C-alpha cells in the first residue's frame, strides 16, 4: 500500500476527502493534493504513518510549527 493510500485509510482523512469529493465536487487533483499535504503533516506530527492518527492530540501550536 502506498503512503497516500495509508493516509487516506484513516477514518478522519477518508471522511474529509469524501466531503471534498461529494459535497464540494473537488477535482481528483485537488483530492490528491490535500491527501499529500495531510501526509506531510502526519510525518511532521507523528514521524510515522500508522492509522488511525490521534487528531485530538494535535494543537494549534503544532499546526503553526508545520506551516
mmCIF file as Biopython writes it, N, C-alpha, C and O atoms, coordinates in Angstrom:
data_model
#
loop_
_atom_site.group_PDB
_atom_site.id
_atom_site.type_symbol
_atom_site.label_atom_id
_atom_site.label_alt_id
_atom_site.label_comp_id
_atom_site.label_asym_id
_atom_site.label_entity_id
_atom_site.label_seq_id
_atom_site.pdbx_PDB_ins_code
_atom_site.Cartn_x
_atom_site.Cartn_y
_atom_site.Cartn_z
_atom_site.occupancy
_atom_site.B_iso_or_equiv
_atom_site.auth_seq_id
_atom_site.auth_asym_id
_atom_site.pdbx_PDB_model_num
ATOM 1   N N  . UNK A ? 1  ? 0.848   -1.185 0.000  1.0 0.0 1  A 1 
ATOM 2   C CA . UNK A ? 1  ? 0.000   0.000  0.000  1.0 0.0 1  A 1 
ATOM 3   C C  . UNK A ? 1  ? 0.888   1.240  0.000  1.0 0.0 1  A 1 
ATOM 4   O O  . UNK A ? 1  ? 1.853   1.325  0.759  1.0 0.0 1  A 1 
ATOM 5   N N  . UNK A ? 2  ? 0.554   2.191  -0.850 1.0 0.0 2  A 1 
ATOM 6   C CA . UNK A ? 2  ? 1.301   3.447  -0.960 1.0 0.0 2  A 1 
ATOM 7   C C  . UNK A ? 2  ? 1.022   4.334  0.258  1.0 0.0 2  A 1 
ATOM 8   O O  . UNK A ? 2  ? -0.038  4.221  0.874  1.0 0.0 2  A 1 
ATOM 9   N N  . UNK A ? 3  ? 1.970   5.218  0.611  1.0 0.0 3  A 1 
ATOM 10  C CA . UNK A ? 3  ? 1.743   6.106  1.771  1.0 0.0 3  A 1 
ATOM 11  C C  . UNK A ? 3  ? 0.454   6.916  1.679  1.0 0.0 3  A 1 
ATOM 12  O O  . UNK A ? 3  ? -0.247  7.069  2.679  1.0 0.0 3  A 1 
ATOM 13  N N  . UNK A ? 4  ? 0.128   7.441  0.491  1.0 0.0 4  A 1 
ATOM 14  C CA . UNK A ? 4  ? -1.114  8.216  0.353  1.0 0.0 4  A 1 
ATOM 15  C C  . UNK A ? 4  ? -2.334  7.340  0.586  1.0 0.0 4  A 1 
ATOM 16  O O  . UNK A ? 4  ? -3.339  7.815  1.115  1.0 0.0 4  A 1 
ATOM 17  N N  . UNK A ? 5  ? -2.265  6.065  0.201  1.0 0.0 5  A 1 
ATOM 18  C CA . UNK A ? 5  ? -3.378  5.146  0.435  1.0 0.0 5  A 1 
ATOM 19  C C  . UNK A ? 5  ? -3.540  4.866  1.923  1.0 0.0 5  A 1 
ATOM 20  O O  . UNK A ? 5  ? -4.660  4.760  2.423  1.0 0.0 5  A 1 
ATOM 21  N N  . UNK A ? 6  ? -2.415  4.746  2.630  1.0 0.0 6  A 1 
ATOM 22  C CA . UNK A ? 6  ? -2.456  4.525  4.081  1.0 0.0 6  A 1 
ATOM 23  C C  . UNK A ? 6  ? -3.079  5.734  4.753  1.0 0.0 6  A 1 
ATOM 24  O O  . UNK A ? 6  ? -3.954  5.594  5.607  1.0 0.0 6  A 1 
ATOM 25  N N  . UNK A ? 7  ? -2.637  6.907  4.373  1.0 0.0 7  A 1 
ATOM 26  C CA . UNK A ? 7  ? -3.168  8.136  4.967  1.0 0.0 7  A 1 
ATOM 27  C C  . UNK A ? 7  ? -4.658  8.257  4.673  1.0 0.0 7  A 1 
ATOM 28  O O  . UNK A ? 7  ? -5.434  8.622  5.557  1.0 0.0 7  A 1 
ATOM 29  N N  . UNK A ? 8  ? -5.068  7.959  3.446  1.0 0.0 8  A 1 
ATOM 30  C CA . UNK A ? 8  ? -6.479  8.063  3.070  1.0 0.0 8  A 1 
ATOM 31  C C  . UNK A ? 8  ? -7.333  7.019  3.769  1.0 0.0 8  A 1 
ATOM 32  O O  . UNK A ? 8  ? -8.557  7.149  3.798  1.0 0.0 8  A 1 
ATOM 33  N N  . UNK A ? 9  ? -6.713  5.981  4.334  1.0 0.0 9  A 1 
ATOM 34  C CA . UNK A ? 9  ? -7.487  4.958  5.037  1.0 0.0 9  A 1 
ATOM 35  C C  . UNK A ? 9  ? -7.826  5.366  6.469  1.0 0.0 9  A 1 
ATOM 36  O O  . UNK A ? 9  ? -8.630  4.700  7.121  1.0 0.0 9  A 1 
ATOM 37  N N  . UNK A ? 10 ? -7.232  6.440  6.964  1.0 0.0 10 A 1 
ATOM 38  C CA . UNK A ? 10 ? -7.595  6.958  8.281  1.0 0.0 10 A 1 
ATOM 39  C C  . UNK A ? 10 ? -9.039  7.442  8.220  1.0 0.0 10 A 1 
ATOM 40  O O  . UNK A ? 10 ? -9.400  8.156  7.285  1.0 0.0 10 A 1 
ATOM 41  N N  . UNK A ? 11 ? -9.877  7.072  9.195  1.0 0.0 11 A 1 
ATOM 42  C CA . UNK A ? 11 ? -11.294 7.459  9.127  1.0 0.0 11 A 1 
ATOM 43  C C  . UNK A ? 11 ? -11.537 8.964  9.004  1.0 0.0 11 A 1 
ATOM 44  O O  . UNK A ? 11 ? -12.417 9.383  8.252  1.0 0.0 11 A 1 
ATOM 45  N N  . UNK A ? 12 ? -10.783 9.770  9.718  1.0 0.0 12 A 1 
ATOM 46  C CA . UNK A ? 12 ? -10.980 11.222 9.653  1.0 0.0 12 A 1 
ATOM 47  C C  . UNK A ? 12 ? -10.567 11.764 8.287  1.0 0.0 12 A 1 
ATOM 48  O O  . UNK A ? 12 ? -11.255 12.610 7.715  1.0 0.0 12 A 1 
ATOM 49  N N  . UNK A ? 13 ? -9.458  11.281 7.776  1.0 0.0 13 A 1 
ATOM 50  C CA . UNK A ? 13 ? -8.991  11.728 6.463  1.0 0.0 13 A 1 
ATOM 51  C C  . UNK A ? 13 ? -9.964  11.262 5.386  1.0 0.0 13 A 1 
ATOM 52  O O  . UNK A ? 13 ? -10.306 12.028 4.485  1.0 0.0 13 A 1 
ATOM 53  N N  . UNK A ? 14 ? -10.408 10.020 5.472  1.0 0.0 14 A 1 
ATOM 54  C CA . UNK A ? 14 ? -11.359 9.488  4.494  1.0 0.0 14 A 1 
ATOM 55  C C  . UNK A ? 14 ? -12.652 10.306 4.490  1.0 0.0 14 A 1 
ATOM 56  O O  . UNK A ? 14 ? -13.206 10.590 3.428  1.0 0.0 14 A 1 
ATOM 57  N N  . UNK A ? 15 ? -13.125 10.680 5.663  1.0 0.0 15 A 1 
ATOM 58  C CA . UNK A ? 15 ? -14.328 11.500 5.753  1.0 0.0 15 A 1 
ATOM 59  C C  . UNK A ? 15 ? -14.135 12.873 5.126  1.0 0.0 15 A 1 
ATOM 60  O O  . UNK A ? 15 ? -15.020 13.381 4.437  1.0 0.0 15 A 1 
ATOM 61  N N  . UNK A ? 16 ? -12.977 13.467 5.369  1.0 0.0 16 A 1 
ATOM 62  C CA . UNK A ? 16 ? -12.679 14.780 4.806  1.0 0.0 16 A 1 
ATOM 63  C C  . UNK A ? 16 ? -12.579 14.718 3.287  1.0 0.0 16 A 1 
ATOM 64  O O  . UNK A ? 16 ? -13.139 15.559 2.583  1.0 0.0 16 A 1 
ATOM 65  N N  . UNK A ? 17 ? -11.860 13.712 2.789  1.0 0.0 17 A 1 
ATOM 66  C CA . UNK A ? 17 ? -11.707 13.563 1.343  1.0 0.0 17 A 1 
ATOM 67  C C  . UNK A ? 17 ? -13.067 13.278 0.701  1.0 0.0 17 A 1 
ATOM 68  O O  . UNK A ? 17 ? -13.366 13.795 -0.376 1.0 0.0 17 A 1 
ATOM 69  N N  . UNK A ? 18 ? -13.876 12.468 1.351  1.0 0.0 18 A 1 
ATOM 70  C CA . UNK A ? 18 ? -15.219 12.191 0.837  1.0 0.0 18 A 1 
ATOM 71  C C  . UNK A ? 18 ? -16.061 13.472 0.799  1.0 0.0 18 A 1 
ATOM 72  O O  . UNK A ? 18 ? -16.787 13.710 -0.166 1.0 0.0 18 A 1 
ATOM 73  N N  . UNK A ? 19 ? -15.963 14.283 1.836  1.0 0.0 19 A 1 
ATOM 74  C CA . UNK A ? 19 ? -16.669 15.569 1.863  1.0 0.0 19 A 1 
ATOM 75  C C  . UNK A ? 19 ? -16.238 16.442 0.684  1.0 0.0 19 A 1 
ATOM 76  O O  . UNK A ? 19 ? -17.074 17.013 -0.016 1.0 0.0 19 A 1 
ATOM 77  N N  . UNK A ? 20 ? -14.920 16.536 0.474  1.0 0.0 20 A 1 
ATOM 78  C CA . UNK A ? 20 ? -14.428 17.348 -0.637 1.0 0.0 20 A 1 
ATOM 79  C C  . UNK A ? 20 ? -14.934 16.824 -1.976 1.0 0.0 20 A 1 
ATOM 80  O O  . UNK A ? 20 ? -15.278 17.598 -2.869 1.0 0.0 20 A 1 
ATOM 81  N N  . UNK A ? 21 ? -14.975 15.512 -2.099 1.0 0.0 21 A 1 
ATOM 82  C CA . UNK A ? 21 ? -15.402 14.888 -3.351 1.0 0.0 21 A 1 
ATOM 83  C C  . UNK A ? 21 ? -16.899 15.046 -3.577 1.0 0.0 21 A 1 
ATOM 84  O O  . UNK A ? 21 ? -17.323 15.504 -4.638 1.0 0.0 21 A 1 
ATOM 85  N N  . UNK A ? 22 ? -17.695 14.675 -2.595 1.0 0.0 22 A 1 
ATOM 86  C CA . UNK A ? 22 ? -19.148 14.620 -2.769 1.0 0.0 22 A 1 
ATOM 87  C C  . UNK A ? 22 ? -19.807 15.989 -2.589 1.0 0.0 22 A 1 
ATOM 88  O O  . UNK A ? 22 ? -20.603 16.414 -3.426 1.0 0.0 22 A 1 
ATOM 89  N N  . UNK A ? 23 ? -19.479 16.659 -1.518 1.0 0.0 23 A 1 
ATOM 90  C CA . UNK A ? 23 ? -20.158 17.919 -1.197 1.0 0.0 23 A 1 
ATOM 91  C C  . UNK A ? 23 ? -19.583 19.120 -1.955 1.0 0.0 23 A 1 
ATOM 92  O O  . UNK A ? 23 ? -20.318 20.012 -2.379 1.0 0.0 23 A 1 
ATOM 93  N N  . UNK A ? 24 ? -18.276 19.124 -2.114 1.0 0.0 24 A 1 
ATOM 94  C CA . UNK A ? 24 ? -17.628 20.276 -2.742 1.0 0.0 24 A 1 
ATOM 95  C C  . UNK A ? 24 ? -17.280 20.036 -4.209 1.0 0.0 24 A 1 
ATOM 96  O O  . UNK A ? 24 ? -16.845 20.956 -4.903 1.0 0.0 24 A 1 
ATOM 97  N N  . UNK A ? 25 ? -17.470 18.794 -4.687 1.0 0.0 25 A 1 
ATOM 98  C CA . UNK A ? 25 ? -17.190 18.426 -6.069 1.0 0.0 25 A 1 
ATOM 99  C C  . UNK A ? 25 ? -15.763 18.794 -6.481 1.0 0.0 25 A 1 
ATOM 100 O O  . UNK A ? 25 ? -15.539 19.311 -7.575 1.0 0.0 25 A 1 
ATOM 101 N N  . UNK A ? 26 ? -14.804 18.524 -5.594 1.0 0.0 26 A 1 
ATOM 102 C CA . UNK A ? 26 ? -13.405 18.845 -5.856 1.0 0.0 26 A 1 
ATOM 103 C C  . UNK A ? 26 ? -12.853 17.924 -6.940 1.0 0.0 26 A 1 
ATOM 104 O O  . UNK A ? 26 ? -13.297 16.787 -7.094 1.0 0.0 26 A 1 
ATOM 105 N N  . UNK A ? 27 ? -11.894 18.428 -7.674 1.0 0.0 27 A 1 
ATOM 106 C CA . UNK A ? 27 ? -11.289 17.644 -8.752 1.0 0.0 27 A 1 
ATOM 107 C C  . UNK A ? 27 ? -10.389 16.557 -8.160 1.0 0.0 27 A 1 
ATOM 108 O O  . UNK A ? 27 ? -9.960  16.668 -7.011 1.0 0.0 27 A 1 
ATOM 109 N N  . UNK A ? 28 ? -10.106 15.524 -8.925 1.0 0.0 28 A 1 
ATOM 110 C CA . UNK A ? 28 ? -9.187  14.481 -8.460 1.0 0.0 28 A 1 
ATOM 111 C C  . UNK A ? 28 ? -7.811  15.038 -8.094 1.0 0.0 28 A 1 
ATOM 112 O O  . UNK A ? 28 ? -7.160  14.535 -7.179 1.0 0.0 28 A 1 
ATOM 113 N N  . UNK A ? 29 ? -7.370  16.069 -8.805 1.0 0.0 29 A 1 
ATOM 114 C CA . UNK A ? 29 ? -6.080  16.688 -8.499 1.0 0.0 29 A 1 
ATOM 115 C C  . UNK A ? 29 ? -6.113  17.376 -7.130 1.0 0.0 29 A 1 
ATOM 116 O O  . UNK A ? 29 ? -5.139  17.320 -6.378 1.0 0.0 29 A 1 
ATOM 117 N N  . UNK A ? 30 ? -7.230  18.019 -6.815 1.0 0.0 30 A 1 
ATOM 118 C CA . UNK A ? 30 ? -7.383  18.665 -5.512 1.0 0.0 30 A 1 
ATOM 119 C C  . UNK A ? 30 ? -7.390  17.620 -4.406 1.0 0.0 30 A 1 
ATOM 120 O O  . UNK A ? 30 ? -6.742  17.804 -3.376 1.0 0.0 30 A 1 
ATOM 121 N N  . UNK A ? 31 ? -8.109  16.534 -4.609 1.0 0.0 31 A 1 
ATOM 122 C CA . UNK A ? 31 ? -8.155  15.465 -3.610 1.0 0.0 31 A 1 
ATOM 123 C C  . UNK A ? 31 ? -6.763  14.891 -3.372 1.0 0.0 31 A 1 
ATOM 124 O O  . UNK A ? 31 ? -6.370  14.656 -2.229 1.0 0.0 31 A 1 
ATOM 125 N N  . UNK A ? 32 ? -6.019  14.667 -4.454 1.0 0.0 32 A 1 
ATOM 126 C CA . UNK A ? 32 ? -4.659  14.131 -4.329 1.0 0.0 32 A 1 
ATOM 127 C C  . UNK A ? 32 ? -3.747  15.126 -3.611 1.0 0.0 32 A 1 
ATOM 128 O O  . UNK A ? 32 ? -2.921  14.730 -2.789 1.0 0.0 32 A 1 
ATOM 129 N N  . UNK A ? 33 ? -3.895  16.409 -3.919 1.0 0.0 33 A 1 
ATOM 130 C CA . UNK A ? 33 ? -3.055  17.428 -3.286 1.0 0.0 33 A 1 
ATOM 131 C C  . UNK A ? 33 ? -3.335  17.522 -1.787 1.0 0.0 33 A 1 
ATOM 132 O O  . UNK A ? 33 ? -2.408  17.605 -0.982 1.0 0.0 33 A 1 
ATOM 133 N N  . UNK A ? 34 ? -4.615  17.509 -1.416 1.0 0.0 34 A 1 
ATOM 134 C CA . UNK A ? 34 ? -4.960  17.564 0.004  1.0 0.0 34 A 1 
ATOM 135 C C  . UNK A ? 34 ? -4.436  16.329 0.736  1.0 0.0 34 A 1 
ATOM 136 O O  . UNK A ? 34 ? -3.914  16.436 1.846  1.0 0.0 34 A 1 
ATOM 137 N N  . UNK A ? 35 ? -4.573  15.169 0.120  1.0 0.0 35 A 1 
ATOM 138 C CA . UNK A ? 35 ? -4.081  13.936 0.745  1.0 0.0 35 A 1 
ATOM 139 C C  . UNK A ? 35 ? -2.569  14.005 0.930  1.0 0.0 35 A 1 
ATOM 140 O O  . UNK A ? 35 ? -2.050  13.584 1.963  1.0 0.0 35 A 1 
ATOM 141 N N  . UNK A ? 36 ? -1.870  14.528 -0.054 1.0 0.0 36 A 1 
ATOM 142 C CA . UNK A ? 36 ? -0.420  14.664 0.053  1.0 0.0 36 A 1 
ATOM 143 C C  . UNK A ? 36 ? -0.047  15.659 1.159  1.0 0.0 36 A 1 
ATOM 144 O O  . UNK A ? 36 ? 0.874   15.404 1.935  1.0 0.0 36 A 1 
ATOM 145 N N  . UNK A ? 37 ? -0.752  16.777 1.233  1.0 0.0 37 A 1 
ATOM 146 C CA . UNK A ? 37 ? -0.488  17.762 2.283  1.0 0.0 37 A 1 
ATOM 147 C C  . UNK A ? 37 ? -0.731  17.177 3.674  1.0 0.0 37 A 1 
ATOM 148 O O  . UNK A ? 37 ? 0.061   17.390 4.593  1.0 0.0 37 A 1 
ATOM 149 N N  . UNK A ? 38 ? -1.825  16.443 3.819  1.0 0.0 38 A 1 
ATOM 150 C CA . UNK A ? 38 ? -2.117  15.797 5.101  1.0 0.0 38 A 1 
ATOM 151 C C  . UNK A ? 38 ? -1.025  14.788 5.432  1.0 0.0 38 A 1 
ATOM 152 O O  . UNK A ? 38 ? -0.619  14.666 6.588  1.0 0.0 38 A 1 
ATOM 153 N N  . UNK A ? 39 ? -0.551  14.070 4.425  1.0 0.0 39 A 1 
ATOM 154 C CA . UNK A ? 39 ? 0.538   13.116 4.633  1.0 0.0 39 A 1 
ATOM 155 C C  . UNK A ? 39 ? 1.806   13.789 5.138  1.0 0.0 39 A 1 
ATOM 156 O O  . UNK A ? 39 ? 2.489   13.251 6.010  1.0 0.0 39 A 1 
ATOM 157 N N  . UNK A ? 40 ? 2.119   14.942 4.608  1.0 0.0 40 A 1 
ATOM 158 C CA . UNK A ? 40 ? 3.287   15.686 5.081  1.0 0.0 40 A 1 
ATOM 159 C C  . UNK A ? 40 ? 3.117   16.096 6.540  1.0 0.0 40 A 1 
ATOM 160 O O  . UNK A ? 40 ? 4.060   16.034 7.328  1.0 0.0 40 A 1 
ATOM 161 N N  . UNK A ? 41 ? 1.908   16.512 6.886  1.0 0.0 41 A 1 
ATOM 162 C CA . UNK A ? 41 ? 1.657   16.876 8.279  1.0 0.0 41 A 1 
ATOM 163 C C  . UNK A ? 41 ? 1.750   15.657 9.190  1.0 0.0 41 A 1 
ATOM 164 O O  . UNK A ? 41 ? 2.288   15.752 10.293 1.0 0.0 41 A 1 
ATOM 165 N N  . UNK A ? 42 ? 1.238   14.524 8.747  1.0 0.0 42 A 1 
ATOM 166 C CA . UNK A ? 42 ? 1.296   13.291 9.545  1.0 0.0 42 A 1 
ATOM 167 C C  . UNK A ? 42 ? 2.740   12.941 9.867  1.0 0.0 42 A 1 
ATOM 168 O O  . UNK A ? 42 ? 3.064   12.633 11.014 1.0 0.0 42 A 1 
ATOM 169 N N  . UNK A ? 43 ? 3.604   12.987 8.872  1.0 0.0 43 A 1 
ATOM 170 C CA . UNK A ? 43 ? 5.017   12.672 9.092  1.0 0.0 43 A 1 
ATOM 171 C C  . UNK A ? 43 ? 5.636   13.693 10.049 1.0 0.0 43 A 1 
ATOM 172 O O  . UNK A ? 43 ? 6.428   13.323 10.916 1.0 0.0 43 A 1 
ATOM 173 N N  . UNK A ? 44 ? 5.287   14.961 9.902  1.0 0.0 44 A 1 
ATOM 174 C CA . UNK A ? 44 ? 5.787   16.003 10.798 1.0 0.0 44 A 1 
ATOM 175 C C  . UNK A ? 44 ? 5.308   15.775 12.235 1.0 0.0 44 A 1 
ATOM 176 O O  . UNK A ? 44 ? 6.091   15.864 13.182 1.0 0.0 44 A 1 
ATOM 177 N N  . UNK A ? 45 ? 4.038   15.485 12.382 1.0 0.0 45 A 1 
ATOM 178 C CA . UNK A ? 45 ? 3.433   15.406 13.713 1.0 0.0 45 A 1 
ATOM 179 C C  . UNK A ? 45 ? 3.779   14.114 14.442 1.0 0.0 45 A 1 
ATOM 180 O O  . UNK A ? 45 ? 4.040   14.137 15.645 1.0 0.0 45 A 1 
ATOM 181 N N  . UNK A ? 46 ? 3.786   12.987 13.732 1.0 0.0 46 A 1 
ATOM 182 C CA . UNK A ? 46 ? 3.952   11.707 14.413 1.0 0.0 46 A 1 
ATOM 183 C C  . UNK A ? 46 ? 5.181   10.936 13.987 1.0 0.0 46 A 1 
ATOM 184 O O  . UNK A ? 46 ? 5.508   9.915  14.592 1.0 0.0 46 A 1 
ATOM 185 N N  . UNK A ? 47 ? 5.873   11.403 12.952 1.0 0.0 47 A 1 
ATOM 186 C CA . UNK A ? 47 ? 7.091   10.770 12.446 1.0 0.0 47 A 1 
ATOM 187 C C  . UNK A ? 47 ? 6.880   9.331  11.987 1.0 0.0 47 A 1 
ATOM 188 O O  . UNK A ? 47 ? 7.850   8.627  11.709 1.0 0.0 47 A 1 
ATOM 189 N N  . UNK A ? 48 ? 5.664   8.897  11.907 1.0 0.0 48 A 1 
ATOM 190 C CA . UNK A ? 48 ? 5.330   7.564  11.424 1.0 0.0 48 A 1 
ATOM 191 C C  . UNK A ? 48 ? 3.949   7.606  10.797 1.0 0.0 48 A 1 
ATOM 192 O O  . UNK A ? 48 ? 3.141   8.484  11.098 1.0 0.0 48 A 1 
ATOM 193 N N  . UNK A ? 49 ? 3.694   6.663  9.937  1.0 0.0 49 A 1 
ATOM 194 C CA . UNK A ? 49 ? 2.394   6.623  9.257  1.0 0.0 49 A 1 
ATOM 195 C C  . UNK A ? 49 ? 1.674   5.364  9.715  1.0 0.0 49 A 1 
ATOM 196 O O  . UNK A ? 49 ? 1.721   4.328  9.051  1.0 0.0 49 A 1 
ATOM 197 N N  . UNK A ? 50 ? 1.007   5.467  10.858 1.0 0.0 50 A 1 
ATOM 198 C CA . UNK A ? 50 ? 0.235   4.356  11.413 1.0 0.0 50 A 1 
ATOM 199 C C  . UNK A ? 50 ? -1.182  4.828  11.691 1.0 0.0 50 A 1 
ATOM 200 O O  . UNK A ? 50 ? -1.407  5.731  12.496 1.0 0.0 50 A 1 
ATOM 201 N N  . UNK A ? 51 ? -2.121  4.208  11.018 1.0 0.0 51 A 1 
ATOM 202 C CA . UNK A ? 51 ? -3.542  4.560  11.126 1.0 0.0 51 A 1 
ATOM 203 C C  . UNK A ? 51 ? -4.142  3.867  12.331 1.0 0.0 51 A 1 
ATOM 204 O O  . UNK A ? 51 ? -3.748  2.734  12.607 1.0 0.0 51 A 1 
ATOM 205 N N  . UNK A ? 52 ? -5.053  4.453  13.060 1.0 0.0 52 A 1 
ATOM 206 C CA . UNK A ? 52 ? -5.592  5.810  12.931 1.0 0.0 52 A 1 
ATOM 207 C C  . UNK A ? 52 ? -4.692  6.816  13.629 1.0 0.0 52 A 1 
ATOM 208 O O  . UNK A ? 52 ? -3.963  6.483  14.563 1.0 0.0 52 A 1 
ATOM 209 N N  . UNK A ? 53 ? -4.757  8.033  13.162 1.0 0.0 53 A 1 
ATOM 210 C CA . UNK A ? 53 ? -3.950  9.104  13.732 1.0 0.0 53 A 1 
ATOM 211 C C  . UNK A ? 53 ? -4.699  9.747  14.894 1.0 0.0 53 A 1 
ATOM 212 O O  . UNK A ? 53 ? -5.930  9.788  14.912 1.0 0.0 53 A 1 
ATOM 213 N N  . UNK A ? 54 ? -3.940  10.246 15.858 1.0 0.0 54 A 1 
ATOM 214 C CA . UNK A ? 54 ? -4.526  10.881 17.043 1.0 0.0 54 A 1 
ATOM 215 C C  . UNK A ? 54 ? -4.758  12.369 16.765 1.0 0.0 54 A 1 
ATOM 216 O O  . UNK A ? 54 ? -4.021  13.224 17.256 1.0 0.0 54 A 1 
ATOM 217 N N  . UNK A ? 55 ? -5.789  12.663 15.974 1.0 0.0 55 A 1 
ATOM 218 C CA . UNK A ? 55 ? -6.052  14.043 15.587 1.0 0.0 55 A 1 
ATOM 219 C C  . UNK A ? 55 ? -6.394  14.922 16.785 1.0 0.0 55 A 1 
ATOM 220 O O  . UNK A ? 55 ? -6.125  16.123 16.758 1.0 0.0 55 A 1 
ATOM 221 N N  . UNK A ? 56 ? -6.975  14.357 17.821 1.0 0.0 56 A 1 
ATOM 222 C CA . UNK A ? 56 ? -7.318  15.153 19.010 1.0 0.0 56 A 1 
ATOM 223 C C  . UNK A ? 56 ? -6.070  15.602 19.763 1.0 0.0 56 A 1 
ATOM 224 O O  . UNK A ? 56 ? -6.128  16.543 20.554 1.0 0.0 56 A 1 
ATOM 225 N N  . UNK A ? 57 ? -4.952  14.939 19.523 1.0 0.0 57 A 1 
ATOM 226 C CA . UNK A ? 57 ? -3.706  15.296 20.185 1.0 0.0 57 A 1 
ATOM 227 C C  . UNK A ? 57 ? -2.964  16.435 19.515 1.0 0.0 57 A 1 
ATOM 228 O O  . UNK A ? 57 ? -1.947  16.894 20.034 1.0 0.0 57 A 1 
ATOM 229 N N  . UNK A ? 58 ? -3.447  16.900 18.380 1.0 0.0 58 A 1 
ATOM 230 C CA . UNK A ? 58 ? -2.807  17.995 17.653 1.0 0.0 58 A 1 
ATOM 231 C C  . UNK A ? 58 ? -3.338  19.320 18.188 1.0 0.0 58 A 1 
ATOM 232 O O  . UNK A ? 58 ? -4.547  19.506 18.325 1.0 0.0 58 A 1 
ATOM 233 N N  . UNK A ? 59 ? -2.428  20.229 18.485 1.0 0.0 59 A 1 
ATOM 234 C CA . UNK A ? 59 ? -2.866  21.552 18.932 1.0 0.0 59 A 1 
ATOM 235 C C  . UNK A ? 59 ? -2.464  22.608 17.902 1.0 0.0 59 A 1 
ATOM 236 O O  . UNK A ? 59 ? -1.744  22.320 16.947 1.0 0.0 59 A 1 
ATOM 237 N N  . UNK A ? 60 ? -2.931  23.806 18.110 1.0 0.0 60 A 1 
ATOM 238 C CA . UNK A ? 60 ? -2.682  24.863 17.131 1.0 0.0 60 A 1 
ATOM 239 C C  . UNK A ? 60 ? -1.198  25.211 17.027 1.0 0.0 60 A 1 
ATOM 240 O O  . UNK A ? 60 ? -0.744  25.653 15.971 1.0 0.0 60 A 1 
ATOM 241 N N  . UNK A ? 61 ? -0.444  25.020 18.095 1.0 0.0 61 A 1 
ATOM 242 C CA . UNK A ? 61 ? 0.979   25.337 18.068 1.0 0.0 61 A 1 
ATOM 243 C C  . UNK A ? 61 ? 1.735   24.359 17.171 1.0 0.0 61 A 1 
ATOM 244 O O  . UNK A ? 61 ? 2.651   24.747 16.446 1.0 0.0 61 A 1 
ATOM 245 N N  . UNK A ? 62 ? 1.348   23.108 17.228 1.0 0.0 62 A 1 
ATOM 246 C CA . UNK A ? 62 ? 1.952   22.100 16.365 1.0 0.0 62 A 1 
ATOM 247 C C  . UNK A ? 62 ? 1.608   22.387 14.900 1.0 0.0 62 A 1 
ATOM 248 O O  . UNK A ? 62 ? 2.464   22.264 14.023 1.0 0.0 62 A 1 
ATOM 249 N N  . UNK A ? 63 ? 0.377   22.764 14.642 1.0 0.0 63 A 1 
ATOM 250 C CA . UNK A ? 63 ? -0.036  23.108 13.284 1.0 0.0 63 A 1 
ATOM 251 C C  . UNK A ? 63 ? 0.726   24.339 12.781 1.0 0.0 63 A 1 
ATOM 252 O O  . UNK A ? 63 ? 1.129   24.387 11.619 1.0 0.0 63 A 1 
ATOM 253 N N  . UNK A ? 64 ? 0.921   25.317 13.640 1.0 0.0 64 A 1 
ATOM 254 C CA . UNK A ? 64 ? 1.675   26.523 13.236 1.0 0.0 64 A 1 
ATOM 255 C C  . UNK A ? 64 ? 3.133   26.198 12.951 1.0 0.0 64 A 1 
ATOM 256 O O  . UNK A ? 64 ? 3.711   26.733 12.005 1.0 0.0 64 A 1 
ATOM 257 N N  . UNK A ? 65 ? 3.740   25.322 13.761 1.0 0.0 65 A 1 
ATOM 258 C CA . UNK A ? 65 ? 5.128   24.929 13.503 1.0 0.0 65 A 1 
ATOM 259 C C  . UNK A ? 65 ? 5.235   24.247 12.134 1.0 0.0 65 A 1 
ATOM 260 O O  . UNK A ? 65 ? 6.219   24.434 11.418 1.0 0.0 65 A 1 
ATOM 261 N N  . UNK A ? 66 ? 4.239   23.473 11.783 1.0 0.0 66 A 1 
ATOM 262 C CA . UNK A ? 66 ? 4.245   22.809 10.490 1.0 0.0 66 A 1 
ATOM 263 C C  . UNK A ? 66 ? 4.175   23.831 9.350  1.0 0.0 66 A 1 
ATOM 264 O O  . UNK A ? 66 ? 4.902   23.727 8.362  1.0 0.0 66 A 1 
ATOM 265 N N  . UNK A ? 67 ? 3.302   24.802 9.503  1.0 0.0 67 A 1 
ATOM 266 C CA . UNK A ? 67 ? 3.147   25.812 8.448  1.0 0.0 67 A 1 
ATOM 267 C C  . UNK A ? 67 ? 4.371   26.665 8.325  1.0 0.0 67 A 1 
ATOM 268 O O  . UNK A ? 67 ? 4.414   27.566 7.488  1.0 0.0 67 A 1 
#
